[in-house]
Amino acid sequence: MARILICEPHDDINALLELVVRRLGHEPVAFLGGEVDHIGIDAAVVEPGESAALKVARGLRAKDVPVLFTSIYPPDNEVLALEPAAYLVKPFPLYALERALQQALAVAAAAPPPVRAAAAL
């Protein structure tokens, strides 16, 4: 079971995203604003319209956590620079989110662990 962070400002859409994540057998984690502890987050579904959500997405991508964006607007250069696992334009069929999330988790699981610099002695 993966932990999926959901950053969606609209309550009705948020509830729908949580339902999809649960239906796939994963645990939805609500974004309550502010800083996010990236530890234990396996992927995120982010609405990039707010600066706080983009900040969270940047932090997750820096840790190689897959991020899926959902928006009514087409992606801009700032969002594309984060190399999202998927960018879904609302309204989208729920199976598209399911498929994109499953694929992102599979790719992340198959990726080799990041190389860490050796600590100086």
N, C-alpha and C positions, 0 to 999 in steps of 0.2 A: 504494500500500500504506500503510495506516494502522498506527500503533503503538498497541496497546491494553493499558493497564495492567490487570492482574488482581490484585485484593485478595481472596483467598479462603483462609481458614485450613485448610480440609480438603483434603488432598493429592489425594484421588480426584476431588473436584469441580473442583479447580484444574486437574488434567490434562484433564478433560473440557472445561472452558472454553477452555483453550489449544488443544485440538483443533478446537473450533468456530471460534475466531478464525483459525487457520491454514487451515481449510477455506474460509473466506471470502476468503483471500488476504492476510490481514493478519499483522502481527508481534505475538505476545503478549509482554508485558513483565511479568516476575514482580515482585510487591511483596515485598521482603525485610525489611520493617519499617523503622522510622526515617523520615527525611525522604525526600521524593521530588522529584527534579528534574522539574518539570512541562514543561520544554522538550522538544518532540518527542513528547509524548503527545497523541494525537488523541481518545481516549475512554478510559473506564475501566469495568470491571465490578467492583463492590464489594459484599462481604458486610458490611452495616453493623453487625454485632454487636459489633465491637471499636472502642474509642475511637481507636486509631491509624488504622483504616480510615476512620472518619468524618472525622478530621482531614485525611486525604489527599483525601477527597471534597470537603470545604470548600475546600481549596486549589485543586483542579481547577475547581470551579464558579466560584471567584473569577476564574479566567482564561477563563471561558466554555467550558471543555472539558465535553462531555457525559458524564454519569455514569449508568450503569445499575446499579440495586441488585438483588441476588438474596438472598432470605432465606426462612426457614421461617415467619417472623412477618409479620403485616401491617405496613404502614408506620406509623411514629409521626410526630408533628408535626415533630420535629427533622429527620427524613429528608425529609419532604414540603417543608419550608422550603427545601431545597436545589434544588427544582425538577428532580428527576431526569428524564432522557430516558425512562426506563422503570423500573418496579418489578415484578419477577417473583417470584412466590411459589413456592418449591421444594415439590414437584418440578414443573417446567415442561417442556413439550416443547422440544427443542433448536431447532426451527424458530422458536419464539417469541423466543428469544435472537437467532438469526440476523436475523430480521426487525427486531427492536428496534434491534440494533446497526447494521444497514444504514440504517435510517431516521434514527438519531441522527447518523451520519456524514454523510448527505445533507443534513440540516438544518444541521449545523455548516458544511459546505462552502458552502452557499447564503447563510449569514448574512454581512452586511457586516462588515468588520473593525471592532473596537472603536475608538471615538473616544478618542484620547489627548490629554491636556491639553498645551498648548504649554509648552515650558520657559521659565522666567522668564529674561529677558536681564539 
